[in-house]
């Protein structure tokens, strides 16, 4: 009896070793029927060490497919999401991460799954010229991490990335606004800079947006709006070059920074300076 058990163990080890030795092959082994979940999982881990993230994702997926109700399957699913993300296969990374959240919403790795899902959007935000739909989706997914898992190790990183993504949206508005201003489409430029002032006040672009409003409004002959923009700029960013440039523009036309209440910037002044939100 002991001999039989020993012999069976030797055969199992031999099969496992043969499977792992095959890791040197470039193409993943596709016929995995009969291999233990642990061996397939370890093969996937090996592929990660070799930076073959696409193959790693395949093997993690096979663990879940062949052993769907095992603990290995749960571990494999979150690792598959990780592997897809490292392989820059962001769509599949999102699918795997979302499936983990659907199947294991209360698991200790749920916060990481949500973070991976958010990263799958965030890591595609590479410059201000891209479509901004991804940026909005990244913000939404990052907000879930922050609000649903505030005590997790991923919350702080999510907050930092949220701020960067938020700043990215403001940068896009500024880019378009500058284009309109350069081509003398002043009303269109005002609309873009207004978005920055009203919706992205916490970003680094607000001071420039106010200065550009001074420029655009002066070009349109709307002096009260220009003066009010200059006043808001002076109250908040008086030591910046943007205020110095705006002040020079206004005084060059015999004007000065001054708040006029009958325009939208007057409302901004009441909110930002006086703290009157109603």
C-alpha positions in Angstrom: 0.0 0.0 0.0 2.8 2.4 0.9 4.7 1.5 -2.2 1.6 2.3 -4.3 1.2 5.7 -2.7 4.9 6.5 -3.1 4.7 5.5 -6.7 1.6 7.6 -7.4 3.2 10.6 -5.8 6.3 10.1 -7.9 4.2 10.1 -11.0 2.4 13.3 -10.0 5.6 15.1 -9.3 7.0 13.9 -12.6 4.0 15.2 -14.5 4.2 18.5 -12.6 7.9 18.9 -13.3 7.4 18.1 -17.0 4.7 20.8 -17.1 6.9 23.4 -15.5 10.0 22.4 -17.6 7.8 23.2 -20.7 7.8 26.8 -19.5 10.7 27.4 -21.7 8.5 27.1 -24.8 7.4 30.3 -26.4 3.8 29.2 -27.0 1.6 28.3 -24.0 0.5 24.7 -23.6 -3.1 24.6 -24.7 -4.2 21.2 -23.6 -4.3 21.4 -19.8 -6.9 18.8 -19.0 -5.7 16.7 -16.1 -3.1 19.1 -14.8 -3.7 20.2 -11.1 -4.9 23.7 -10.5 -1.8 24.5 -8.5 0.5 23.5 -11.3 -1.3 25.6 -13.9 -1.4 28.5 -11.5 2.4 28.2 -10.9 2.9 28.1 -14.6 1.1 31.4 -14.9 3.3 32.8 -12.1 6.3 31.7 -14.0 5.2 33.5 -17.1 4.9 36.7 -15.0 8.5 36.3 -13.9 9.4 36.1 -17.6 7.2 39.1 -18.3 5.1 37.1 -20.7 1.9 38.7 -19.3 -0.3 37.5 -22.1 0.6 33.9 -21.6 0.2 34.4 -17.8 -3.3 35.7 -18.4 -4.1 32.6 -20.5 -3.0 30.2 -17.8 -4.8 32.1 -15.0 -7.9 31.9 -17.2 -7.4 28.1 -17.6 -7.3 27.7 -13.8 -10.7 29.4 -13.5 -12.1 27.4 -16.5 -11.0 24.0 -15.3 -11.5 24.5 -11.6 -14.3 27.2 -11.4 -15.3 26.6 -7.8 -11.9 26.3 -6.2 -9.9 28.8 -4.2 -7.3 28.7 -7.0 -10.0 30.0 -9.4 -10.6 33.1 -7.2 -6.9 33.8 -6.9 -6.4 33.2 -10.6 -9.1 35.7 -11.6 -7.6 38.6 -9.8 -4.2 37.7 -11.2 -5.6 37.4 -14.7 -6.8 41.0 -14.4 -3.3 42.0 -13.2 -1.7 40.2 -16.1 -3.9 41.7 -18.7 -3.2 45.1 -17.3 0.5 44.6 -17.4 0.1 43.3 -21.0 -1.7 46.6 -21.8 -4.8 44.7 -22.8 -7.0 47.1 -20.9 -10.3 45.9 -22.2 -9.7 42.4 -21.0 -8.2 43.7 -17.7 -11.5 45.5 -17.1 -13.5 42.4 -17.9 -11.6 40.2 -15.5 -11.6 42.8 -12.7 -15.3 43.4 -13.1 -16.0 39.6 -13.0 -14.0 39.4 -9.8 -16.1 42.2 -8.3 -19.3 40.5 -9.5 -18.3 37.1 -8.0 -16.5 38.2 -4.9 -17.7 41.6 -3.9 -16.8 41.1 -0.2 -13.4 39.6 -0.8 -10.3 41.2 0.6 -9.0 41.7 -2.9 -12.2 43.5 -4.1 -10.5 46.9 -3.5 -7.6 45.9 -5.7 -9.9 44.6 -8.4 -11.7 48.0 -8.4 -8.3 49.8 -8.5 -7.2 47.7 -11.5 -10.5 48.5 -13.2 -9.8 52.2 -12.6 -6.2 51.9 -13.8 -7.4 50.3 -17.0 -9.0 53.6 -17.9 -6.4 55.9 -16.2 -3.4 54.4 -17.9 -4.8 55.2 -21.3 -4.8 58.9 -20.5 -1.5 59.7 -22.1 -1.9 63.2 -23.5 -4.5 66.0 -23.7 -5.2 65.2 -27.3 -7.1 62.0 -26.6 -10.8 61.7 -26.4 -11.9 62.6 -22.9 -14.4 59.8 -22.4 -11.7 57.7 -20.9 -10.8 60.4 -18.5 -14.4 60.6 -17.2 -14.6 56.9 -16.9 -11.3 56.9 -15.0 -12.6 59.5 -12.6 -15.8 57.5 -12.0 -13.9 54.3 -11.3 -11.3 56.0 -9.1 -14.1 57.7 -7.1 -15.5 54.2 -6.3 -12.1 53.2 -4.9 -12.0 56.3 -2.8 -15.5 56.1 -1.5 -16.1 52.4 -1.2 -12.6 51.4 0.1 -11.3 54.5 1.9 -9.2 52.5 4.4 -7.6 50.3 1.7 -4.0 50.7 0.6 -5.2 51.8 -2.8 -7.2 54.8 -1.7 -4.3 57.2 -1.4 -3.1 56.4 -4.9 -6.6 56.7 -6.2 -6.9 60.2 -4.7 -3.7 61.3 -6.4 -4.7 59.8 -9.7 -8.1 61.4 -9.4 -6.6 64.8 -9.0 -4.3 64.2 -12.0 -7.2 63.1 -14.2 -9.3 66.1 -13.0 -6.4 68.4 -13.9 -6.2 66.6 -17.3 -9.7 67.5 -18.1 -9.0 71.2 -17.3 -5.9 71.1 -19.5 -8.0 69.9 -22.4 -10.5 72.7 -22.0 -7.5 75.2 -21.9 -6.0 73.7 -25.0 -9.2 74.1 -27.0 -9.8 77.6 -25.5 -6.4 78.8 -26.5 -7.0 77.5 -30.0 -10.2 79.5 -30.3 -8.6 82.6 -28.8 -5.6 82.3 -31.3 -8.1 82.1 -34.2 -10.2 85.0 -32.8 -13.2 82.9 -32.0 -13.6 84.8 -28.8 -17.1 83.7 -27.7 -16.1 80.0 -28.2 -12.9 80.7 -26.2 -14.9 82.3 -23.4 -17.1 79.2 -23.1 -14.0 77.0 -22.6 -12.3 79.2 -20.1 -15.6 79.6 -18.2 -15.8 75.8 -17.8 -12.3 75.8 -16.2 -13.2 78.6 -13.8 -16.6 77.2 -12.8 -15.9 73.4 -12.8 -12.1 73.1 -12.3 -11.3 75.8 -9.7 -9.0 73.4 -7.8 -6.7 72.8 -10.7 -3.5 74.6 -11.7 -5.2 76.1 -14.8 -7.6 78.5 -13.1 -5.3 81.5 -13.0 -4.5 81.3 -16.7 -8.2 80.7 -17.5 -9.1 84.0 -15.8 -6.3 85.8 -17.7 -7.5 84.4 -21.0 -11.0 85.6 -20.1 -9.6 89.1 -19.7 -8.1 88.8 -23.1 -11.2 87.4 -24.8 -13.6 89.8 -23.1 -11.5 92.9 -24.0 -11.4 91.6 -27.6 -15.2 91.4 -27.6 -15.5 94.9 -26.0 -17.1 93.5 -22.8 -15.1 95.6 -20.4 -17.1 94.9 -17.3 -16.6 91.2 -17.7 -12.9 91.7 -18.4 -12.5 93.9 -15.3 -14.4 91.4 -13.1 -12.2 88.5 -14.4 -9.2 90.6 -13.6 -10.5 91.3 -10.1 -11.1 87.6 -9.3 -7.7 86.9 -10.7 -6.1 89.5 -8.4 -7.9 88.3 -5.3 -6.7 84.7 -5.8 -3.5 84.8 -7.8 -2.1 88.3 -7.4 1.5 87.2 -7.3 1.3 85.3 -10.6 2.5 86.4 -14.0 -1.1 85.9 -15.2 -2.4 88.7 -13.0 0.6 91.0 -14.0 -0.3 90.4 -17.7 -4.0 91.0 -17.1 -3.4 94.2 -15.1 -1.2 95.5 -17.9 -3.9 94.7 -20.5 -6.6 96.4 -18.4 -4.6 99.5 -17.5 -3.5 99.8 -21.0 -7.1 100.5 -21.9 -7.7 102.9 -19.1 -9.4 100.2 -17.0 -8.7 98.6 -13.7 -9.6 95.2 -12.0 -13.1 95.8 -10.6 -16.0 93.5 -9.7 -19.3 94.1 -11.5 -22.1 92.0 -10.1 -24.3 91.7 -13.2 -22.4 88.9 -14.9 -21.5 85.3 -14.2 -18.0 86.2 -12.9 -19.7 88.3 -10.3 -21.3 85.1 -9.0 -17.9 83.4 -9.1 -16.5 86.3 -7.0 -19.2 86.0 -4.4 -18.5 82.2 -4.2 -14.7 82.3 -4.2 -14.0 85.5 -2.3 -17.0 86.0 0.0 -17.9 82.4 0.4 -21.6 83.1 -0.6 -22.8 80.0 -2.2 -26.5 80.8 -2.4 
